[in-house]
Amino acid sequence: MKLVEHFKQGLNSPICLTWELTYACNLSCVHCLSSSGRRDPRELSTAECKAVIDELQRMQVFYVNIGGGEPTVRADFWELVEYAVDHQVGVKFSTNGVKLTPERARWLAATDYVDVQISLDGATAEVNDYVRGPGSYDTAIRAMRNLKDAGFRDFKLSVVMTRHNVGQLDEFKAIADTYGAQLRITRLRPSGRGADTWDELHPTAEQQLQLYDWLIANGEKVLTGDSFFHLNALGSDPLPGLNLCGAGRVVCLIDPVGDVYACPFAIHEEFLAGNVRDEGGFAGVWNTSELFERLRGPQAGGACTSCSAYDACQGGCMAAKFFTGLPLDGPDPECVKGHGELALAGVSGAPRSHIDHSHRKTRQSRKTSKVPVSIGFGPPEGSVRPDRACDTSPLAGFQPGR
């Protein structure tokens, strides 16, 4: 059986577990997936977070990707990082850098099993601050300088690709090299506040080709996860990473109030599998959720299966389809063959997340709809898990039957 087939059936624990510790954030990024800004008073307590970490240790989840909001603004954030590391759960956390002082950078450099991901969405302040807010470029650069000065090597510089920064890829790589970081680029999704700015920010068809060509030339030194497998239809050379939607199979999200979603990019009732406060905890959700069982079953590719590029792109991103109003067995909205553009022409509305903790109301640039979208899928099969986190290919270290 091919490795990807094992992933389709689901694993005993997630490879790529994202945990948003808080919706609180000092910024109001216009493409924020979780519409973060204000803290939710129902967020998990310190004791509840530690209980989740204990559970992850029992499940042998070796790494957790912590985000938000801005996770470092939680008063107990560093305590939770220490607790996770002491319980054999490594931590990679994403931050805008606001709390990464020289002292904290030195602490991080001396702490094993911790990685840091600094968010920057423009190689210049003009481009970055348009998306992330005034002063955010300088904050991120200062945090990277502090990490470098502390001797922290190979932290991640994380960039969400937009039509304003695709032309800056070489500059991003130069910034990463300057501070001893590794560049990580991810795809813009129309989720959260990203739904309001999708039409304005997502790369054009010409830029998608530009991005593909750049990744073919530089991909071995750049992390992408599974962000761009929809671009594989552009050529015979596959991009590094998992050519598969891992939602509910190898990927999931725990949000600040303990809700578990199939995908970090799909915070919506349709993809809500349960809550860690429920009986059985996180393991119960991962192992017995009806939603996850359906996602781990055979998937219908719809009309996409007749396309010559289907094996290369697998129909694209579930979240990108859902939040643009396309059916899950339809084409990706950024389908490089143009099928997504044609399908979008017939869309009159799109679902929106029920979660919004924004500091202020944001504009809506697209028509939205509360009409539920069916996601019918089929039953799970168990499998073993790989032994490495998803900051490189999720296939790394995987041995069938282990």
Protein Blocks (a to p, Z undefined) as FASTA:
>chain_A
ZZklmmmnopabdfbdcddfbfcdfbdcfklfklpabacfkbccfklmmmmmmmmmmnop
abdcddedjfklpmklmmmmmmmmmnopacddddehlmmcfklmmmmmmpghiacddddf
bfbfklmmmmnoghklmmmmmmmmmmmmnopahiacdddddfklmmmmmmmmmmmmmnop
acddddddfehjllmmmmmmpccfklmmmmmmmmmmmmmmpcekjmlmmmmmmpmbdced
jdddfehklgccddfkopacfbfklgcfklcgbdfkbghijmlmmmmomklmmmmmccde
kjmlmpmklmmnnnpafklmmmnopafkbccfklcnlmmmmmmmmpcbdcddfbdcbfbd
cddfbdcdfbdcdfbdcddddddddfbdfkbcfkgopaghZZ
